[in-house]
Amino acid sequence: MRSMTNSPTSTKDSRRAGLNRWAYGFVRTAAVVLMSAAASAQSLDARISSVINSKQSLQSATIGVHVRDAGTGDSLFGSGESKPLIPASNMKLITTGAALRVLGPDKFFETRFGWDGDRIVIIGDGDPGLGDPALLDSSEPATTVDEMLDTLAAALAKSGHTKASAIEIDDRVLDRQYVHPDWPIDQLNRWYCAEVSGINFHTNCLSFFFDASRSSGASPGGSPDLRLQPSIDGIGRWLTVENKGKVVKDGRHTAWVARAAGARPANDYTVFGNVRMGGSAMVDVAVHEPGKVLGYLLAERLEKLGVKVERDPQGLANITLADGEAVYEDFEPAAVVRTSMTDVLRRANTNSQNLYTEALIKRIGHEITREPGSWNSGASVVRMLLAEDLGPSHATNTKIDDGSGMSRGNRVAPETMTAWLGNLLRRPGIGEALLASMPSPGTGTLRKRFKDTDLTNDVFAKTGTINGVRGLSGFVITPDRAHAVAFSVLINDIEHGSQIRDALNLHEEVVVAIDGWLADVAPARKKDAADALGG
């Protein structure tokens, strides 16, 4: 049996490597670092209140801010902190934290490929990272999705079979409600609304590469050259593409791809828009029934290796979905692909990949119920954890609709977010894993944030953006890791561009205020703790 690692099991980022060596001094000394100098807290109150009051354009918006000592759990500042607000992608911190609690930081997602009698079976574990090009590119050695598919096909072909009655997709670890009902229906072809399945592949998207260079033979008025990744031989059979794109002499790249809902075949694409002469463009487009797409891709490669997959009544490779009673008593594994929780969390929080957190919330539902994981069962598990860890009031004040924050039905109060973050940080193993998954200024979704700030302490934070909503939640932590502050700034009801700018500035200025306050009080806290411990 061939074992493949979908992604590196250890990160190359040396900045994050030190997180696993933390002693969590701020937890150990929590009982003795409470400052008697109330002026310190008052100073933080004054700093953040001044920041909020300075944003006059946001008076019509709804603002919730909360700051909490992550070591003691004490509230340090609050303004609109108890009102449940739309968190957007800050929701990912709730979901990934719940996944760490239920599945553990050492979890590996495994997708198994093998034979059961005369059929090929792919057994899924809800892995959102299978075939993700970002993970494949950072693996050692780096590989491409086409190379991965070739390797899997070769492993299956080594069995000696020359014919498969079907490729069966066992995605039953999760349910088959691929799309959340509250997601925008006009955006279901976008990568951030990719379907969620028990077997995911290539982030459940096809990459369309458009080439209008002279070497491609493109000319103004004609269509750009088109290439797909993964590469597909079956265009015109199980997948169709109509290229209505145009090459133009000047202007921006505006190429986009529509997928016809309910079409036959299921994945029917039309290219629209322009590609500038001499240039190139790339668009990721969500696929329908990703498990079946993986089956078709493997069938094409298997036939090249002499393993023919029988045809269905439509003349396509016979790709089937496992029924509820399917049992594979004679399953002989040929390959296993594994993805670490570390990589899943990093793609979820640092890169804000929606698919990852949607797969996670369903997967924790399966872990607890042992039924196909769903948005409903996953949300129930999250509410249960909120009640157990933070108290019933936090659970009843929170609405969990999906895992990524794409749904506008989610509601989280800033004080709940900071309580959740602080609770996670205090848990050995879980706190380190959560921090290692989060971006810091200059990385991931924070790559363009805090550019003009000079921070004394370390910041780890998650952004959140959907129409009318901007959020930022995370931690400010002293370099010696002795003190940590959790914060959440959620802003709803943003109506125009100047409010967006001021909302982003408010995020950063609140963090700067915390950073300055912590730089002032941390030395005094450290001295008080040392005195209390006899140091």
HUPENOR-V117473 format. One record per residue. N is the residue number from 1. RES is the residue in one small letter. D_LAST is the distance of its C-alpha to the last C-alpha in whole Angstrom. Layout:
N/RES/D_LAST + N/RES/D_LAST
//
This chain:
1/m/57 + 2/r/55 + 3/s/52 + 4/m/51 + 5/t/48 + 6/n/48 + 7/s/45 + 8/p/42 + 9/t/40 + 10/s/37 + 11/t/37 + 12/k/37 + 13/d/35 + 14/s/32 + 15/r/30 + 16/r/30 + 17/a/29 + 18/g/25 + 19/l/25 + 20/n/26 + 21/r/22 + 22/w/20 + 23/a/17 + 24/y/17 + 25/g/14 + 26/f/15 + 27/v/17 + 28/r/14 + 29/t/12 + 30/a/15 + 31/a/15 + 32/v/12 + 33/v/13 + 34/l/17 + 35/m/17 + 36/s/19 + 37/a/21 + 38/a/24 + 39/a/25 + 40/s/23 + 41/a/25 + 42/q/28 + 43/s/28 + 44/l/28 + 45/d/31 + 46/a/33 + 47/r/32 + 48/i/33 + 49/s/36 + 50/s/37 + 51/v/38 + 52/i/40 + 53/n/42 + 54/s/43 + 55/k/44 + 56/q/48 + 57/s/50 + 58/l/48 + 59/q/49 + 60/s/51 + 61/a/49 + 62/t/46 + 63/i/43 + 64/g/40 + 65/v/36 + 66/h/33 + 67/v/29 + 68/r/26 + 69/d/23 + 70/a/23 + 71/g/20 + 72/t/20 + 73/g/24 + 74/d/24 + 75/s/27 + 76/l/27 + 77/f/30 + 78/g/34 + 79/s/37 + 80/g/40 + 81/e/37 + 82/s/39 + 83/k/42 + 84/p/43 + 85/l/44 + 86/i/46 + 87/p/43 + 88/a/45 + 89/s/43 + 90/n/40 + 91/m/41 + 92/k/40 + 93/l/37 + 94/i/38 + 95/t/40 + 96/t/38 + 97/g/35 + 98/a/37 + 99/a/39 + 100/l/35 + 101/r/35 + 102/v/38 + 103/l/39 + 104/g/36 + 105/p/34 + 106/d/36 + 107/k/40 + 108/f/43 + 109/f/46 + 110/e/49 + 111/t/52 + 112/r/55 + 113/f/58 + 114/g/61 + 115/w/64 + 116/d/66 + 117/g/69 + 118/d/71 + 119/r/69 + 120/i/65 + 121/v/62 + 122/i/59 + 123/i/57 + 124/g/54 + 125/d/50 + 126/g/50 + 127/d/48 + 128/p/48 + 129/g/48 + 130/l/51 + 131/g/53 + 132/d/50 + 133/p/51 + 134/a/48 + 135/l/46 + 136/l/49 + 137/d/49 + 138/s/45 + 139/s/46 + 140/e/46 + 141/p/49 + 142/a/50 + 143/t/53 + 144/t/55 + 145/v/56 + 146/d/60 + 147/e/59 + 148/m/57 + 149/l/60 + 150/d/62 + 151/t/59 + 152/l/59 + 153/a/63 + 154/a/64 + 155/a/61 + 156/l/64 + 157/a/67 + 158/k/66 + 159/s/67 + 160/g/70 + 161/h/71 + 162/t/74 + 163/k/74 + 164/a/72 + 165/s/73 + 166/a/70 + 167/i/67 + 168/e/65 + 169/i/62 + 170/d/59 + 171/d/57 + 172/r/57 + 173/v/53 + 174/l/53 + 175/d/56 + 176/r/59 + 177/q/58 + 178/y/58 + 179/v/57 + 180/h/55 + 181/p/58 + 182/d/56 + 183/w/56 + 184/p/58 + 185/i/61 + 186/d/62 + 187/q/59 + 188/l/60 + 189/n/61 + 190/r/57 + 191/w/55 + 192/y/52 + 193/c/55 + 194/a/55 + 195/e/56 + 196/v/54 + 197/s/55 + 198/g/54 + 199/i/55 + 200/n/54 + 201/f/55 + 202/h/54 + 203/t/53 + 204/n/56 + 205/c/57 + 206/l/60 + 207/s/59 + 208/f/63 + 209/f/63 + 210/f/65 + 211/d/67 + 212/a/69 + 213/s/69 + 214/r/73 + 215/s/72 + 216/s/72 + 217/g/75 + 218/a/74 + 219/s/76 + 220/p/76 + 221/g/78 + 222/g/77 + 223/s/74 + 224/p/71 + 225/d/71 + 226/l/68 + 227/r/66 + 228/l/64 + 229/q/61 + 230/p/61 + 231/s/65 + 232/i/67 + 233/d/71 + 234/g/72 + 235/i/72 + 236/g/75 + 237/r/75 + 238/w/71 + 239/l/70 + 240/t/72 + 241/v/71 + 242/e/74 + 243/n/73 + 244/k/74 + 245/g/71 + 246/k/73 + 247/v/72 + 248/v/72 + 249/k/73 + 250/d/70 + 251/g/67 + 252/r/64 + 253/h/64 + 254/t/64 + 255/a/65 + 256/w/64 + 257/v/65 + 258/a/66 + 259/r/66 + 260/a/69 + 261/a/68 + 262/g/70 + 263/a/72 + 264/r/74 + 265/p/72 + 266/a/69 + 267/n/68 + 268/d/70 + 269/y/69 + 270/t/70 + 271/v/69 + 272/f/69 + 273/g/69 + 274/n/69 + 275/v/67 + 276/r/68 + 277/m/70 + 278/g/68 + 279/g/65 + 280/s/64 + 281/a/62 + 282/m/60 + 283/v/59 + 284/d/58 + 285/v/60 + 286/a/59 + 287/v/61 + 288/h/63 + 289/e/62 + 290/p/59 + 291/g/60 + 292/k/64 + 293/v/63 + 294/l/61 + 295/g/64 + 296/y/66 + 297/l/65 + 298/l/64 + 299/a/68 + 300/e/69 + 301/r/67 + 302/l/68 + 303/e/72 + 304/k/72 + 305/l/71 + 306/g/74 + 307/v/72 + 308/k/74 + 309/v/73 + 310/e/75 + 311/r/76 + 312/d/76 + 313/p/79 + 314/q/78 + 315/g/78 + 316/l/75 + 317/a/72 + 318/n/72 + 319/i/68 + 320/t/68 + 321/l/65 + 322/a/64 + 323/d/65 + 324/g/63 + 325/e/65 + 326/a/64 + 327/v/63 + 328/y/63 + 329/e/64 + 330/d/65 + 331/f/62 + 332/e/62 + 333/p/59 + 334/a/59 + 335/a/56 + 336/v/53 + 337/v/51 + 338/r/47 + 339/t/45 + 340/s/41 + 341/m/39 + 342/t/37 + 343/d/40 + 344/v/41 + 345/l/38 + 346/r/38 + 347/r/42 + 348/a/41 + 349/n/39 + 350/t/39 + 351/n/42 + 352/s/43 + 353/q/46 + 354/n/47 + 355/l/49 + 356/y/46 + 357/t/44 + 358/e/48 + 359/a/48 + 360/l/44 + 361/i/45 + 362/k/48 + 363/r/47 + 364/i/44 + 365/g/47 + 366/h/49 + 367/e/46 + 368/i/46 + 369/t/50 + 370/r/51 + 371/e/54 + 372/p/54 + 373/g/51 + 374/s/52 + 375/w/51 + 376/n/51 + 377/s/49 + 378/g/47 + 379/a/46 + 380/s/46 + 381/v/43 + 382/v/41 + 383/r/42 + 384/m/41 + 385/l/38 + 386/l/37 + 387/a/38 + 388/e/36 + 389/d/33 + 390/l/33 + 391/g/36 + 392/p/39 + 393/s/40 + 394/h/38 + 395/a/41 + 396/t/44 + 397/n/43 + 398/t/43 + 399/k/46 + 400/i/46 + 401/d/49 + 402/d/48 + 403/g/45 + 404/s/45 + 405/g/46 + 406/m/49 + 407/s/51 + 408/r/51 + 409/g/51 + 410/n/47 + 411/r/45 + 412/v/41 + 413/a/39 + 414/p/36 + 415/e/34 + 416/t/35 + 417/m/34 + 418/t/31 + 419/a/30 + 420/w/32 + 421/l/30 + 422/g/26 + 423/n/27 + 424/l/28 + 425/l/25 + 426/r/23 + 427/r/26 + 428/p/25 + 429/g/27 + 430/i/29 + 431/g/27 + 432/e/27 + 433/a/31 + 434/l/31 + 435/l/29 + 436/a/31 + 437/s/34 + 438/m/34 + 439/p/35 + 440/s/33 + 441/p/35 + 442/g/37 + 443/t/38 + 444/g/40 + 445/t/41 + 446/l/39 + 447/r/40 + 448/k/42 + 449/r/39 + 450/f/37 + 451/k/39 + 452/d/38 + 453/t/35 + 454/d/32 + 455/l/29 + 456/t/25 + 457/n/24 + 458/d/26 + 459/v/29 + 460/f/30 + 461/a/33 + 462/k/37 + 463/t/40 + 464/g/43 + 465/t/46 + 466/i/49 + 467/n/52 + 468/g/51 + 469/v/47 + 470/r/44 + 471/g/41 + 472/l/37 + 473/s/34 + 474/g/31 + 475/f/28 + 476/v/26 + 477/i/22 + 478/t/20 + 479/p/20 + 480/d/17 + 481/r/18 + 482/a/15 + 483/h/17 + 484/a/21 + 485/v/24 + 486/a/27 + 487/f/30 + 488/s/34 + 489/v/37 + 490/l/40 + 491/i/44 + 492/n/47 + 493/d/50 + 494/i/50 + 495/e/54 + 496/h/54 + 497/g/53 + 498/s/51 + 499/q/49 + 500/i/48 + 501/r/47 + 502/d/45 + 503/a/44 + 504/l/42 + 505/n/41 + 506/l/40 + 507/h/38 + 508/e/36 + 509/e/36 + 510/v/34 + 511/v/31 + 512/v/31 + 513/a/30 + 514/i/27 + 515/d/26 + 516/g/26 + 517/w/24 + 518/l/22 + 519/a/21 + 520/d/21 + 521/v/19 + 522/a/16 + 523/p/14 + 524/a/14 + 525/r/13 + 526/k/10 + 527/k/9 + 528/d/9 + 529/a/8 + 530/a/5 + 531/d/5 + 532/a/7 + 533/l/5 + 534/g/4 + 535/g/0
//
